[in-house]
Amino acid sequence: MILFATNNQHKLREVKEILPALQWSFLGDFPQLAGMDPEETGETFEANAKIKAVEFGNASGVLTMADDSGLEVFALDGQPGVRSARWIPGSDEDRYLHLLQQLEGQQDRSAQFVSVLCLYDPRTKTEHFFRGEVQGKIIDEPRGSGGFGYDAVFVPDGDELTYAQLADEGRKHDYNHRRKSLDAFHDWWRQQSN
Ligand code: ITT
């Protein structure tokens, strides 16, 4: 059993969809973790994923995985990056509209989504990292209603639809950066069990 430690219900749903065969537990299964929301003080996805995995792992005592993820936009020097969830106050929609505003008149629309998973074992105090990246571009107008975060404005390379439209069609995971980091973890996990 692995605790997937996230307060983000969209991530939780994606993990269940992507790796349904693994025995996951979630924060709601551990009353002692209620209300915990570690401060993400790191400057990298790795550092923040580790902060979350270690804090929840030590508090729960079980094998724990945390995801730190975000959108890096090249014309904005990698912003919003590790600050994707809290770039500006407000809703996901406020944040992606802010992004479109920042990119007004900008020719270079290239961007990438990154997901870094940290798996932490509180018994041995060791951790492992798994990374997934998807390159793509930011479009001018939001499209689609599925998914979350910046999904409505990101089109992965190799497709014409946004992540939100792909999610509407049940196809976001054909690309999903979180699917890639979870695949990397799953390959490693199966090797460990052999
Ligand atoms: P936890 O820390 O509790 O897991 P969080 O939402 O605070 O939840 P992060 O700090 O990792 O998680 O921030 C991730 C943000 O990056 C998320 O809120 C979105 O704005 C963006 N993001 C990550 N993955 C995304 C995806 O698949 N689609 C759209 N936006 C995504």
py3Dmol code that shows the C-alpha trace and the ligand (Angstrom):
import py3Dmol

protein = """\
ATOM      1  CA  MET A   1       0.000   0.000   0.000  1.00  0.00           C
ATOM      2  CA  ILE A   2       1.264   3.473  -0.923  1.00  0.00           C
ATOM      3  CA  LEU A   3      -0.123   6.738   0.412  1.00  0.00           C
ATOM      4  CA  PHE A   4      -0.528   9.216  -2.461  1.00  0.00           C
ATOM      5  CA  ALA A   5      -0.342  12.427  -0.464  1.00  0.00           C
ATOM      6  CA  THR A   6      -2.144  15.263  -2.224  1.00  0.00           C
ATOM      7  CA  ASN A   7      -4.764  17.826  -1.303  1.00  0.00           C
ATOM      8  CA  ASN A   8      -5.564  18.244  -5.009  1.00  0.00           C
ATOM      9  CA  GLN A   9      -8.624  16.140  -5.909  1.00  0.00           C
ATOM     10  CA  HIS A  10      -7.817  16.309  -9.649  1.00  0.00           C
ATOM     11  CA  LYS A  11      -4.397  14.727  -9.122  1.00  0.00           C
ATOM     12  CA  LEU A  12      -5.979  12.064  -6.918  1.00  0.00           C
ATOM     13  CA  ARG A  13      -8.488  11.165  -9.636  1.00  0.00           C
ATOM     14  CA  GLU A  14      -5.763  10.996 -12.297  1.00  0.00           C
ATOM     15  CA  VAL A  15      -3.595   8.680 -10.190  1.00  0.00           C
ATOM     16  CA  LYS A  16      -6.520   6.276  -9.771  1.00  0.00           C
ATOM     17  CA  GLU A  17      -7.228   6.419 -13.519  1.00  0.00           C
ATOM     18  CA  ILE A  18      -3.592   5.963 -14.576  1.00  0.00           C
ATOM     19  CA  LEU A  19      -2.519   3.198 -12.165  1.00  0.00           C
ATOM     20  CA  PRO A  20      -5.747   1.580 -10.919  1.00  0.00           C
ATOM     21  CA  ALA A  21      -4.047  -1.738 -10.179  1.00  0.00           C
ATOM     22  CA  LEU A  22      -1.816  -0.351  -7.427  1.00  0.00           C
ATOM     23  CA  GLN A  23      -3.052  -0.314  -3.852  1.00  0.00           C
ATOM     24  CA  TRP A  24      -3.307   3.407  -3.126  1.00  0.00           C
ATOM     25  CA  SER A  25      -4.459   5.132  -0.004  1.00  0.00           C
ATOM     26  CA  PHE A  26      -5.152   8.840   0.268  1.00  0.00           C
ATOM     27  CA  LEU A  27      -5.011  11.560   2.913  1.00  0.00           C
ATOM     28  CA  GLY A  28      -8.676  10.971   3.831  1.00  0.00           C
ATOM     29  CA  ASP A  29      -7.721   7.462   5.025  1.00  0.00           C
ATOM     30  CA  PHE A  30      -5.480   8.947   7.755  1.00  0.00           C
ATOM     31  CA  PRO A  31      -7.403  11.080  10.286  1.00  0.00           C
ATOM     32  CA  GLN A  32      -4.106  12.230  11.873  1.00  0.00           C
ATOM     33  CA  LEU A  33      -3.175  13.952   8.586  1.00  0.00           C
ATOM     34  CA  ALA A  34      -6.360  16.041   8.379  1.00  0.00           C
ATOM     35  CA  GLY A  35      -5.647  19.692   7.601  1.00  0.00           C
ATOM     36  CA  MET A  36      -1.911  19.147   6.928  1.00  0.00           C
ATOM     37  CA  ASP A  37      -0.663  21.289   4.022  1.00  0.00           C
ATOM     38  CA  PRO A  38       3.162  21.433   3.967  1.00  0.00           C
ATOM     39  CA  GLU A  39       4.723  24.746   2.980  1.00  0.00           C
ATOM     40  CA  GLU A  40       6.334  24.418  -0.452  1.00  0.00           C
ATOM     41  CA  THR A  41       9.471  26.463   0.089  1.00  0.00           C
ATOM     42  CA  GLY A  42      11.653  24.706  -2.524  1.00  0.00           C
ATOM     43  CA  GLU A  43      12.839  26.235  -5.793  1.00  0.00           C
ATOM     44  CA  THR A  44      12.563  22.985  -7.767  1.00  0.00           C
ATOM     45  CA  PHE A  45       9.832  20.402  -8.353  1.00  0.00           C
ATOM     46  CA  GLU A  46      12.125  17.806  -6.737  1.00  0.00           C
ATOM     47  CA  ALA A  47      12.602  19.867  -3.578  1.00  0.00           C
ATOM     48  CA  ASN A  48       8.874  20.497  -3.139  1.00  0.00           C
ATOM     49  CA  ALA A  49       7.862  16.909  -3.917  1.00  0.00           C
ATOM     50  CA  LYS A  50      10.340  15.787  -1.251  1.00  0.00           C
ATOM     51  CA  ILE A  51       9.040  18.281   1.338  1.00  0.00           C
ATOM     52  CA  LYS A  52       5.510  16.886   0.882  1.00  0.00           C
ATOM     53  CA  ALA A  53       6.472  13.194   0.773  1.00  0.00           C
ATOM     54  CA  VAL A  54       8.728  13.440   3.849  1.00  0.00           C
ATOM     55  CA  GLU A  55       6.244  15.431   5.923  1.00  0.00           C
ATOM     56  CA  PHE A  56       3.271  13.177   5.136  1.00  0.00           C
ATOM     57  CA  GLY A  57       5.430  10.032   5.284  1.00  0.00           C
ATOM     58  CA  ASN A  58       6.814  10.779   8.734  1.00  0.00           C
ATOM     59  CA  ALA A  59       3.356  11.727  10.032  1.00  0.00           C
ATOM     60  CA  SER A  60       1.649   8.610   8.622  1.00  0.00           C
ATOM     61  CA  GLY A  61       4.487   6.090   9.062  1.00  0.00           C
ATOM     62  CA  VAL A  62       3.739   4.472   5.686  1.00  0.00           C
ATOM     63  CA  LEU A  63       5.367   4.471   2.238  1.00  0.00           C
ATOM     64  CA  THR A  64       4.340   7.834   0.759  1.00  0.00           C
ATOM     65  CA  MET A  65       4.343   9.427  -2.678  1.00  0.00           C
ATOM     66  CA  ALA A  66       3.885  13.126  -3.447  1.00  0.00           C
ATOM     67  CA  ASP A  67       3.647  14.930  -6.792  1.00  0.00           C
ATOM     68  CA  ASP A  68       4.941  18.413  -7.451  1.00  0.00           C
ATOM     69  CA  SER A  69       4.029  19.698 -10.859  1.00  0.00           C
ATOM     70  CA  GLY A  70       3.522  22.769 -12.962  1.00  0.00           C
ATOM     71  CA  LEU A  71       3.755  24.571 -16.249  1.00  0.00           C
ATOM     72  CA  GLU A  72       7.007  26.120 -17.503  1.00  0.00           C
ATOM     73  CA  VAL A  73       6.553  28.770 -20.186  1.00  0.00           C
ATOM     74  CA  PHE A  74       9.746  29.547 -22.071  1.00  0.00           C
ATOM     75  CA  ALA A  75       8.931  33.169 -23.000  1.00  0.00           C
ATOM     76  CA  LEU A  76       8.349  33.797 -19.268  1.00  0.00           C
ATOM     77  CA  ASP A  77      11.683  32.286 -18.173  1.00  0.00           C
ATOM     78  CA  GLY A  78       9.993  29.143 -16.913  1.00  0.00           C
ATOM     79  CA  GLN A  79       7.189  30.834 -14.995  1.00  0.00           C
ATOM     80  CA  PRO A  80       4.826  29.926 -13.398  1.00  0.00           C
ATOM     81  CA  GLY A  81       6.870  26.729 -12.739  1.00  0.00           C
ATOM     82  CA  VAL A  82       6.906  25.574  -9.123  1.00  0.00           C
ATOM     83  CA  ARG A  83       4.493  28.421  -8.329  1.00  0.00           C
ATOM     84  CA  SER A  84       1.822  27.242 -10.808  1.00  0.00           C
ATOM     85  CA  ALA A  85      -0.805  26.596  -8.100  1.00  0.00           C
ATOM     86  CA  ARG A  86      -0.271  29.963  -6.384  1.00  0.00           C
ATOM     87  CA  TRP A  87       1.055  32.258  -9.156  1.00  0.00           C
ATOM     88  CA  ILE A  88      -1.687  34.790  -8.537  1.00  0.00           C
ATOM     89  CA  PRO A  89      -4.553  34.558  -6.024  1.00  0.00           C
ATOM     90  CA  GLY A  90      -7.938  33.372  -7.307  1.00  0.00           C
ATOM     91  CA  SER A  91      -9.152  30.405  -9.304  1.00  0.00           C
ATOM     92  CA  ASP A  92      -7.503  28.154 -11.909  1.00  0.00           C
ATOM     93  CA  GLU A  93      -9.353  30.227 -14.518  1.00  0.00           C
ATOM     94  CA  ASP A  94      -7.933  33.487 -13.122  1.00  0.00           C
ATOM     95  CA  ARG A  95      -4.445  31.997 -13.416  1.00  0.00           C
ATOM     96  CA  TYR A  96      -4.732  30.747 -16.998  1.00  0.00           C
ATOM     97  CA  LEU A  97      -6.310  34.051 -18.089  1.00  0.00           C
ATOM     98  CA  HIS A  98      -3.382  35.832 -16.429  1.00  0.00           C
ATOM     99  CA  LEU A  99      -1.031  33.590 -18.411  1.00  0.00           C
ATOM    100  CA  LEU A 100      -2.762  34.510 -21.698  1.00  0.00           C
ATOM    101  CA  GLN A 101      -2.444  38.170 -20.777  1.00  0.00           C
ATOM    102  CA  GLN A 102       1.280  37.785 -20.058  1.00  0.00           C
ATOM    103  CA  LEU A 103       1.748  36.176 -23.477  1.00  0.00           C
ATOM    104  CA  GLU A 104      -0.232  38.740 -25.481  1.00  0.00           C
ATOM    105  CA  GLY A 105       1.672  39.573 -28.667  1.00  0.00           C
ATOM    106  CA  GLN A 106       4.311  36.957 -27.857  1.00  0.00           C
ATOM    107  CA  GLN A 107       5.426  34.788 -30.793  1.00  0.00           C
ATOM    108  CA  ASP A 108       7.116  32.086 -28.736  1.00  0.00           C
ATOM    109  CA  ARG A 109       4.241  30.099 -27.192  1.00  0.00           C
ATOM    110  CA  SER A 110       6.292  27.038 -26.245  1.00  0.00           C
ATOM    111  CA  ALA A 111       5.825  25.489 -22.824  1.00  0.00           C
ATOM    112  CA  GLN A 112       6.170  22.242 -20.953  1.00  0.00           C
ATOM    113  CA  PHE A 113       4.276  20.524 -18.184  1.00  0.00           C
ATOM    114  CA  VAL A 114       6.414  18.790 -15.555  1.00  0.00           C
ATOM    115  CA  SER A 115       5.447  16.268 -12.884  1.00  0.00           C
ATOM    116  CA  VAL A 116       7.989  15.074 -10.324  1.00  0.00           C
ATOM    117  CA  LEU A 117       7.042  12.277  -7.967  1.00  0.00           C
ATOM    118  CA  CYS A 118       8.916  11.626  -4.734  1.00  0.00           C
ATOM    119  CA  LEU A 119       8.478   8.225  -3.109  1.00  0.00           C
ATOM    120  CA  TYR A 120       9.579   8.295   0.527  1.00  0.00           C
ATOM    121  CA  ASP A 121       9.986   5.390   2.945  1.00  0.00           C
ATOM    122  CA  PRO A 122       9.772   6.661   6.551  1.00  0.00           C
ATOM    123  CA  ARG A 123      11.323   3.419   7.886  1.00  0.00           C
ATOM    124  CA  THR A 124      14.574   3.749   5.934  1.00  0.00           C
ATOM    125  CA  LYS A 125      14.381   7.554   5.465  1.00  0.00           C
ATOM    126  CA  THR A 126      15.139   7.122   1.759  1.00  0.00           C
ATOM    127  CA  GLU A 127      13.522   8.663  -1.281  1.00  0.00           C
ATOM    128  CA  HIS A 128      13.324   8.086  -5.037  1.00  0.00           C
ATOM    129  CA  PHE A 129      12.318  10.549  -7.753  1.00  0.00           C
ATOM    130  CA  PHE A 130      10.443  10.033 -11.027  1.00  0.00           C
ATOM    131  CA  ARG A 131       9.953  12.793 -13.632  1.00  0.00           C
ATOM    132  CA  GLY A 132       7.532  13.214 -16.536  1.00  0.00           C
ATOM    133  CA  GLU A 133       7.557  16.079 -19.053  1.00  0.00           C
ATOM    134  CA  VAL A 134       5.307  16.996 -21.964  1.00  0.00           C
ATOM    135  CA  GLN A 135       6.234  19.707 -24.467  1.00  0.00           C
ATOM    136  CA  GLY A 136       3.592  21.811 -26.164  1.00  0.00           C
ATOM    137  CA  LYS A 137       2.309  25.340 -26.680  1.00  0.00           C
ATOM    138  CA  ILE A 138       0.005  27.891 -25.112  1.00  0.00           C
ATOM    139  CA  ILE A 139      -2.885  28.895 -27.363  1.00  0.00           C
ATOM    140  CA  ASP A 140      -4.640  32.290 -27.532  1.00  0.00           C
ATOM    141  CA  GLU A 141      -8.111  31.347 -26.262  1.00  0.00           C
ATOM    142  CA  PRO A 142      -9.137  28.694 -23.725  1.00  0.00           C
ATOM    143  CA  ARG A 143     -10.762  25.573 -25.163  1.00  0.00           C
ATOM    144  CA  GLY A 144     -12.482  22.623 -23.442  1.00  0.00           C
ATOM    145  CA  SER A 145     -13.997  22.057 -20.005  1.00  0.00           C
ATOM    146  CA  GLY A 146     -12.270  18.886 -18.754  1.00  0.00           C
ATOM    147  CA  GLY A 147      -9.208  18.613 -16.554  1.00  0.00           C
ATOM    148  CA  PHE A 148      -8.007  21.384 -14.246  1.00  0.00           C
ATOM    149  CA  GLY A 149      -5.363  24.068 -13.775  1.00  0.00           C
ATOM    150  CA  TYR A 150      -3.920  25.283 -17.093  1.00  0.00           C
ATOM    151  CA  ASP A 151      -5.454  22.431 -19.153  1.00  0.00           C
ATOM    152  CA  ALA A 152      -7.704  24.744 -21.223  1.00  0.00           C
ATOM    153  CA  VAL A 153      -4.773  26.677 -22.731  1.00  0.00           C
ATOM    154  CA  PHE A 154      -2.135  23.948 -23.300  1.00  0.00           C
ATOM    155  CA  VAL A 155      -1.876  21.912 -26.510  1.00  0.00           C
ATOM    156  CA  PRO A 156       0.632  19.042 -26.352  1.00  0.00           C
ATOM    157  CA  ASP A 157       2.965  18.561 -29.333  1.00  0.00           C
ATOM    158  CA  GLY A 158       1.481  15.993 -31.718  1.00  0.00           C
ATOM    159  CA  ASP A 159      -2.135  17.075 -31.159  1.00  0.00           C
ATOM    160  CA  GLU A 160      -4.478  19.943 -32.012  1.00  0.00           C
ATOM    161  CA  LEU A 161      -6.651  19.705 -28.929  1.00  0.00           C
ATOM    162  CA  THR A 162      -5.978  21.225 -25.517  1.00  0.00           C
ATOM    163  CA  TYR A 163      -5.448  19.002 -22.475  1.00  0.00           C
ATOM    164  CA  ALA A 164      -8.973  20.117 -21.390  1.00  0.00           C
ATOM    165  CA  GLN A 165     -10.527  18.985 -24.696  1.00  0.00           C
ATOM    166  CA  LEU A 166      -8.527  15.755 -24.541  1.00  0.00           C
ATOM    167  CA  ALA A 167      -9.808  15.218 -20.979  1.00  0.00           C
ATOM    168  CA  ASP A 168     -13.368  15.778 -22.264  1.00  0.00           C
ATOM    169  CA  GLU A 169     -12.729  12.957 -24.737  1.00  0.00           C
ATOM    170  CA  GLY A 170     -11.042  10.720 -22.134  1.00  0.00           C
ATOM    171  CA  ARG A 171      -7.664  11.083 -23.930  1.00  0.00           C
ATOM    172  CA  LYS A 172      -5.598  13.421 -21.714  1.00  0.00           C
ATOM    173  CA  HIS A 173      -3.549  10.467 -20.449  1.00  0.00           C
ATOM    174  CA  ASP A 174      -2.329   9.729 -24.005  1.00  0.00           C
ATOM    175  CA  TYR A 175       0.082  12.598 -23.250  1.00  0.00           C
ATOM    176  CA  ASN A 176      -0.229  13.546 -19.537  1.00  0.00           C
ATOM    177  CA  HIS A 177       3.071  14.454 -17.824  1.00  0.00           C
ATOM    178  CA  ARG A 178       1.698  12.779 -14.682  1.00  0.00           C
ATOM    179  CA  ARG A 179       1.094   9.581 -16.631  1.00  0.00           C
ATOM    180  CA  LYS A 180       4.753   9.685 -17.688  1.00  0.00           C
ATOM    181  CA  SER A 181       6.100  10.164 -14.157  1.00  0.00           C
ATOM    182  CA  LEU A 182       3.770   7.424 -12.888  1.00  0.00           C
ATOM    183  CA  ASP A 183       4.920   5.103 -15.710  1.00  0.00           C
ATOM    184  CA  ALA A 184       8.562   5.731 -14.730  1.00  0.00           C
ATOM    185  CA  PHE A 185       7.689   4.919 -11.121  1.00  0.00           C
ATOM    186  CA  HIS A 186       5.732   1.809 -12.129  1.00  0.00           C
ATOM    187  CA  ASP A 187       8.643   0.427 -14.209  1.00  0.00           C
ATOM    188  CA  TRP A 188      10.969   0.899 -11.239  1.00  0.00           C
ATOM    189  CA  TRP A 189       8.407  -0.576  -8.816  1.00  0.00           C
ATOM    190  CA  ARG A 190       8.007  -3.752 -10.878  1.00  0.00           C
ATOM    191  CA  GLN A 191      11.784  -4.187 -11.032  1.00  0.00           C
ATOM    192  CA  GLN A 192      11.954  -3.914  -7.244  1.00  0.00           C
ATOM    193  CA  SER A 193       9.338  -6.646  -6.782  1.00  0.00           C
ATOM    194  CA  ASN A 194      11.141  -9.113  -9.105  1.00  0.00           C
TER     195      ASN A 194
END
"""
ligand_1 = """\
31
ITT
P -0.682 19.159 -3.624
O 0.561 19.963 -3.358
O -1.528 18.936 -2.418
O -0.409 17.881 -4.369
P -1.230 21.359 -5.444
O -2.339 21.660 -6.414
O -0.840 22.457 -4.487
O -1.617 20.032 -4.641
P 1.326 21.615 -6.791
O 1.915 22.499 -5.755
O 2.156 20.510 -7.359
O 0.015 20.886 -6.261
O 0.803 22.556 -7.973
C 0.435 21.995 -9.170
C -0.218 23.077 -10.046
O 0.331 22.996 -11.367
C -1.715 22.816 -10.184
O -2.461 23.447 -9.164
C -1.982 23.382 -11.583
O -2.114 24.779 -11.530
C -0.701 23.041 -12.329
N -0.805 21.701 -12.925
C -0.131 20.568 -12.553
N -0.538 19.520 -13.292
C -1.481 19.981 -14.122
C -2.297 19.385 -15.109
O -2.266 18.076 -15.351
N -3.140 20.166 -15.772
C -3.217 21.480 -15.541
N -2.527 22.134 -14.610
C -1.646 21.383 -13.899
"""
view = py3Dmol.view(width=600, height=400)
view.addModel(protein, "pdb")
view.setStyle({"model": 0}, {"cartoon": {"style": "trace"}})
view.addModel(ligand_1, "xyz")
view.setStyle({"model": 1}, {"stick": {}})
view.zoomTo()
view.show()
